[in-house]
Amino acid sequence: MPVFRRLSMGVVLGLLPLSILGQRQLVQVALPMHQTLVRQLIAPPAEFIELCTPLNAGRVITWQFTADAPVAFHTHFHVDGEVRGPENMSAVTAAQGRLTPKGANDYCWLWSNRSTVPVAIRMRLGP
């Protein structure tokens, strides 16, 4: 029996690119210590995509992204279910920054795609 037939459907689906299966609007990631994380995201037409990670106080993170088309963008963090500290930008194709959390919270980067076609976004987070 070929190896492909022995793989479960879950394993096969897990190997497909996200653009084929559709993508959740909220992407949770864990940042490895002392390593850079690179993610390719797709902002669906007239929708948003949000990348979030839990961070402890004092951990310095540099971030940058590029998008294939202009998107609205903001950063924020969650405290007890509330969104705080948004940094808003509209119609941008790239941005970068440095984050030093003052508390342990979930920190997020959110892109809104106001166009009628998907927009590819490349995000980089690192020390």
N, C-alpha and C positions, 0 to 999 in steps of 0.2 A: 504494500500500500504506500503511495507517495506520502512524503512528510506533510505536505499541505493538507491532505485529507485527515491526518491525525490531529491537527490543531483544532482546538475548540473555536467556535464562532467568536467568543469573547476575545480570544487571543488575536484572531484575525482582525477584528474590528479595532482592537487596541493598536494595531500596527498601521492602520490607515491614517492619512493626514487629516487634521481637524477640518480642513476646508471641505472634504468630501462628506463627513458625517454631520456637519453643522457644528457650532461652537457655543458653549454656554456663555452667557453674558458676564458671569462672574468667574474669574480664574484665580484660584487660591494657589500660592506658591510658598515653599519654604526656601529661604536663602541659606545656602551653605556658607559656613564661616570661611573667610579668606579666599573665596572663589567668586567668579563672575557668573551671573545667570543671564542667558540670552533667550528671549522668547519671541516667536513670531505669532502675532495675533491677527485676527480678521474682525474688523468692525462691520457688522452687517448693515445693509442699506437702511437708513432712517432708524437706526438703533444705536446702542452703545456697547462697549466692552470695557470691563473693569478688571484690573490686576491688583490683587491685595496680598499682603504678607504680614504676619505678626513680627513686630520688632521690639526689642527691649530698649530701655532708656540708655542713651549714650552710644549706641552702635551707629557708626557713621556709614552711610550708604550714598554712593554716587549713582545717578541714574541718567539715562538719555534715551531718546526714541527718535525714530524717523518714520514718517508715514508717506505712502504713495500719493496721497491727495490731502488737501486741507481738512482738518478735523477740529472740533472744539475739544479742549483738554482742560482737566483740572486734577489737582492732587488734594487729598484730604486724609483724615484719620477718624476712626470710630471710637467713641467713648460711651459706654453703656447704651449702645444703640443709636447714639446721636452722631451726625456727621459734623466735624469741626475742621477749621483751618483751610478751607478751600483756596487754592491758587488757581485762578481762572484765566484761560487764554482762548481766543476764538480764531478759527481759520489758520491753524499752524500746521506745518509739515515736519517740524523738528523742535525739540526742546531738551534741556538738560538742567540738572540741579544737584544739590547736595543736601542730604537729610540727616539731621542728628536729633533723634527723638528725645523728648524730655520725659516721656512716660512709656510704659509698655502698653502698646495698642496695636490694632490692625491699621496699617498704612496702605493707601490705595492711589492708583493712577487710573483715571477714567477718560476714555475717548468717546465722543459722540460723533457719529457719522450722519450728517444731514443730507447726504447725496443719495442717489438712487442706485448706486453700485457699491459693492463691498470695497473696503479700503484695507490694504495690508499695512501692518504696523510692526516695526522691529524694536523691541525694548531690551535694554541692557541695564542690569542692576549689579553693583559690585562694591567691594570695599574701597 
